[in-house]
């Protein structure tokens, strides 16, 4: 998955007023607590890519 797609997931899957994920509710009509698994996945991939860049892509 590209960096742009990860950014899109993080931008859309935000905490709604009721503490649920707004992206899951809008896209799939699911009431999922925030942070949902998509946000967990995207933030972990972002952290991995930042670590790899810091280490010179040796990670």
C-alpha positions as CSV (number, residue, x, y, z in Angstrom):
1,X,0.0,0.0,0.0
2,X,1.4,3.4,-0.9
3,X,2.2,6.2,1.4
4,X,-0.7,8.2,0.0
5,X,-3.2,5.5,0.8
6,X,-1.9,5.3,4.4
7,X,-2.3,9.0,4.8
8,X,-5.9,8.8,3.4
9,X,-6.8,6.1,6.0
10,X,-5.4,8.2,8.8
11,X,-7.2,11.3,7.5
12,X,-10.6,9.6,7.2
13,X,-10.6,7.3,10.2
14,X,-10.9,9.9,12.9
15,X,-12.6,10.0,16.3
16,X,-16.3,10.9,15.9
17,X,-18.3,12.8,18.5
18,X,-19.5,9.6,20.2
19,X,-16.0,8.1,20.4
20,X,-16.5,5.9,17.4
21,X,-14.5,5.8,14.2
22,X,-16.0,8.2,11.7
23,X,-14.5,6.4,8.7
24,X,-15.8,3.0,9.6
25,X,-19.3,4.5,10.2
26,X,-19.3,6.5,6.9
27,X,-17.8,3.7,4.7
28,X,-19.2,0.5,6.2
29,X,-22.0,1.6,8.6
30,X,-20.1,0.0,11.4
31,X,-19.9,1.3,14.9
32,X,-16.3,0.7,15.7
33,X,-14.5,2.2,18.7
34,X,-11.7,4.6,17.8
35,X,-8.9,3.8,17.0
36,X,-10.1,1.1,14.7
37,X,-7.8,-1.6,13.2
38,X,-7.3,0.5,10.0
39,X,-5.8,3.4,12.0
40,X,-3.7,0.9,14.1
41,X,-2.4,-0.6,10.9
42,X,-1.7,2.7,9.1
43,X,0.1,4.3,12.0
44,X,2.3,1.2,12.5
45,X,3.3,1.2,8.8
46,X,4.0,4.9,9.0
47,X,6.2,4.3,12.0
48,X,8.0,1.5,10.2
49,X,8.7,3.6,7.2
50,X,10.0,6.5,9.3
51,X,12.3,4.1,11.2
52,X,13.5,2.7,7.9
53,X,14.2,6.1,6.5
54,X,16.1,7.1,9.7
55,X,18.2,3.9,9.5
56,X,18.9,4.4,5.8
57,X,16.4,1.7,4.7
58,X,18.2,-1.1,6.5
59,X,15.2,-2.0,8.6
